[in-house]
Amino acid sequence: MSLATEFERVALPLSDAFTIARGTTETAENVLVRVRDDEGRVGLGNAAPSAYYGETADTVAAVLPDLLAVVEEVDDPHARERTERLMRERVGGNPAARAAVSVALADLAGKRLDTSLYRAWGLDPAAAPVTSFTVSIGNPDEMRTKASEAVERGFDVLKVKLGSEDGRDGGRVAAVREAAPDARVRVDANAAWTPKEAVTMSETLAEHGVEFLEQPVAATDVTGLRFVRERGAVPVAADESVETASDVPRVADAVDVVVAKAMKCGSLRETRRVAHVAHAHDCEAMLGCMVESNASIAAAWHCAPLFEYADLDGALLLADDPVDGVPMDGNAADFAALDRPGTGAIADAGTSNGGSG
């Protein structure tokens, strides 16, 4: 066997500006990775870097030559544990870059075995939760409109971004609830509040039937998470506080739910480990994403049966995606598409197969 590798940067405009407590995104900078075997099969992966975790498209492009050199040296898409260990030794940090390679190798391995990932892992697609659809921060009227449009598209689980400094967050969640009276609603503050602010806001969230509050306080403030969980009116989830499975025990007694994302975990294997460790500590788990192409979202869906909740709408926020992934029936994945070998992601024929690498 002889593996060849390449990557390319892609700028993916969003359908609408996406605003959270930390800022606004209008274009998602992703990096597509391809690993090709000597029989012409191609494994496709994708990095969706986040500056919050110290990555950009520039840093991904800078480290991928070293990571892909490891892939070519190991020369076996099935030897992913060894490859991922060597990548961590060669390039510290950089989880989104490593995740892109992990996905590409898993996709290629599935194609070589002629089976989908969830079948290779023995998972039950019927157990996969539906995804939420995110309503980003805007004024209450804008958020009411976005929530109404999401419900019309068949999404009955909404994730509402809050954390603005203008004091109108209560009006925002009320507007969303007005537009979606029967929807399940979750709120994500992206670490914007103090513990006391979060407890106060949780009373309002409870009045509007919010399921849980994601990352209300700073990522390092585990004591604050525990304070909000013990004194607040809704369950608490940890996202930014949990990057890999080793972080779960530190927060397990302070939250009800932990959030895994391949782009912060660094691999599909580590993403699945977060769910297992969370369950071992009597926590539920949610599978999330960045704003990212179907090249990686499709792979995440194969992990979804391990999780109680899913927030896999990243590709749905894009104006256009060069990769076809998992068809959606409202907010439910059509797992028939996942019966394609590998991740089921298919690159658009118009997308370049070239790039650096």
N, C-alpha and C positions, 0 to 999 in steps of 0.2 A: 504494500500500500504506500502511496505517496500523497500526502495532503498538501494542497496549495491554499493560501489564505489571501484575503484582500479586505479592504474596508473603504467606505465612502461616507462623507458628511452630507447630511440632508437637512435643509431648512424647511420645516413644516408649518405653514401659517395656520393659525387657529380660526375656527368659524367666527368666534367672538373673543374679544379681549377677556383674559382669565385673571381675576384678581383675588388674591388671598391677603392675609394680614401682612405678609412680607413684601408684597409688590404685585405688579401686573405683568403678564406674559401675553405677547401677541404672536410670537413665532417660537416653536419648539425646535431646538437644535439637537437632532439625533445623529447617531453614527451607526450605519448598517455594517454588519460583519458577515462575510461569507467564507465558509470552509468547504473546499471542493475535493472529492476523492478522485482516484484515477479512473473511475468508471463514469464520471460525469455527474454524480449526485452532489447536490449543493445543500449545505446546512446554513440557514439564515438566522442571524441574531441581531440584536439592536441595543445600543446604549442610549439612555435618556438621562444625561447627567444633571445633577442639581448642585448649584453653587452652595446651597446650605450644607451639603456634605463635602464641599471642597472640590467639586468637579465641574468642568465646563467641556464643551466640544473640543476646545484646544487641548485640555489635559488628556482627554480620551484619545485624541489623535496622537498625542505625544507618547503615550505608553503602549498603544496597541501594537506597534512593531515588536516590542519586547515580548508582549503576551502571545502574539501570534507566532513568534519564533519558538516559543515553548510548544505550541500546538504542532508545529512542523517537526520539532525534535522528537516528541512522544509518538507522533504519527499514528494515533489510534483514537478515533472518536469515542470508543467504548471505555477508554482508560481515563475517565473524567476525574476520578478522585486524585489520581496521580497528577494529571495535568493541572487541576485547580490548586493542588498543594504547591507545585513548582511555580505557578503564576504568582501565588501569594509571596513566595520566597523571593521572586525576582522583582516584583513590583508591589510595594506596600500600599495599602489603602486602595483607592480607585475602584470602588465596588461596581459602578455602572459599567466601566470598561470590562471588568472581569465577568460581569453578568452577561454582557453581549457575547463573549466568547463561550460561556457556559451554555447559552441558549443555542448558539450555532452548532456546537458539538452535539447537544442533545437532539437537535433537529436532524443532523446528519446520521447519528446513530440509529434513530427511529427509522429513517429512510433505508438504511442498510439492513435493518431487521424487518422492514416492511410492516411496521406497526406504529400506532400512535403512542405518544408518551403516557397518557393515562392508562392505557392497557399494559404497557411495559411496567408501569408502577403498580398495577393491580387495583386502581382506584375506580370508584363507582360514579359515573357522570350524573346519575340521578341524585346524588348527594350534594352536588354543587349548588351553592346559593345563587340567587339572582344578584346582579350588580346594582348598586346605587348609581344615580346620575347626579353630577355635581352642579349646584347653583352657586356661582361665584359671587363675590361681594359687589354690590351695586347699591343704588338707592332702593328703598323698599318697593317702589313701583316697578323698577326694572327687574327686581328679583321675583316679584309677583308674576310678571309676564313670562320670565324664563321658567318658573315653576309650572305655570299653566301649559306652556309649550311642551315641556318634558312629559307631563301627564298625558297630553294629547298624543305624544309619540309612543306611549305605552309604558312609561317608567312610573312605577308606583312605589319606588324607594328613592328618596332624595337625600343627598348630602349637601348641607347648607354651610357655606363658608361664612364665618363671622370673625370678629377681631378688629373691626375698624375703631378708630379713636374718636369718631364723631358722636358717640353716645346713642346711635340709632339702631343698635343690634337687636333690641327688643322688637322694634317695629319691623325689622327685616324678617325675623322668624315668624312674626304674626302675619306678614304679607304672604310668605310662602305657604303657611298653613291655610290661609284663606283661599289661595289658588289651588291647593291640593289637600282638601279636607280628609280624604281617605288614605293618603299616602303614608308610608312609614318614613319618618324624618329623622335624620341624624345631623349633628352639628359638629363642625371642626373649627376650632379657634386658632390652630397653628401656633400654639404657645404664646398667644398674645396677651393673656390676662394674668393678673396676680391671683393667688389662691382665693383671697377674699372676694375679688371681682367675679371669679368663676363660680363661687358658691352663690353669690347674689344672683348672677345670671341664670344659674341652674334652676332657680325657682320659676323664672319666666319660661325656660325651656320645658319644664315639667307641665306647666299650664297648657302648653301647645303640643303635648304628647310626644316629645322628642325621645327617641330610643336610648341614645347615649351621647355623651360629650367627648369628642376626641381632642386630645392634647390641649387641655385648657391652659397649662402653665409651661414654663421653660423646660426644655428637655432634661436638664440636669437636676431639676427640682422634684426629686422623688417624694420628699416630705410634703411638698405642695400638692402633688397628685393624690397622696394619701389623705390630706386635709380635705380636698374637694370630694373625694370618694366618700369619706366618713360624714361630712357635713352637708354635702350637696344633695339635690333632689333627683338626680338622674345618674345612671352608671357612667363610669369613666373609662376611656380607652387611651392607650399610650401608642403614639406613632413615632415622633422624633426621639422619644426616650429609648426606643428599641431599634437598634440597627442590625444586630445579629442575635442568634439564639442565646449566646452567653449573657446578653443583657436582660433576658426575661426573668431570671430569678431575682434580680435586683429590684424589679418593679412589680413582681407578681402579687404581693400583698397590698399594693397601693392602687391597683386598677382592676377592672373587670374584663377588659379586652386588650389584647396586644395586636399590633398591626405589622405585618410582614410585607416587604416590597423587594422584588428581585434587585432593583437598582440600588438599594441600600444594603441588602444582604450579600451581594456579590456573586450569587449563583442560584440556580434552581434548587440544588441540593440543600443549601443553607436556608432558603425560603421555606422549604418543607420542614426543616428542623425547627424553625420558629414555632410552627403549629404544634409539633409534637411536644416541645418543651413547655409551651403555654398550657397544653392540656394536662401535662404532668404536674403543673402547679395550679390546677383547678381554675385556669383562665380560659376564656373563649379567645378565638383568633379571627382576625379579618385580613383578607388578602387585598392589598392596595396596589397602586401604580403611580407613576409620574404621568405627565402628558407625553405619550409615547406612541410609536408606530405599532401596528399589528404584528410586526416582526417579533416583538417581545410580549405584547398583550396576549397573543394566541398561546404562547408557551405558558403564561401565567394561568390561563383557563384550565390547563391540564392539572395544575396543582389545586384548583379550587375545591374539589371534593373534600379536602382535608380541613377546610375552614368553615366557620359558622356564618361569616359575612364576607361579601365581596364588594370591592370598589374598583372595578376594572373598566372604567369609562374613558381612559386616557385617549384612545384612538378615536372615540366618538366626538371628542372636542376639536378634532382637526378638520380644516376645510377640505383637505385632500390627503390621502395616504398612499404612498407608492406600493404598499403591501396589502393584499387581501388577507383577512384573518378569519375570525369566527363570526358568522352571521348572527345577528341579534333579532329575536322576536320580542320586541319591547326590551325589557331588561334581562331576559333569559337567553343564555347562549344556546345556539343550535349545535348540540354536540355531534350531530351527524357529520358536520364538517371536520370535526376533530378525529374522525376515523381515517382521514388522510394520514399517510405515514409521517412521523416526526411531529412537529408542532401544528401542522396544517396551514401555516402561513405560506402565501404564494406571492412572490415579488411581481409587480407590474412589468409586463414585457417592455414598457417604455423606460423603465428605470435602468440606469447605467449599471453594468456589471463590472465596471472598472473601478478605479480609485487608487488610494495609496495602500501599500502593504507589501 
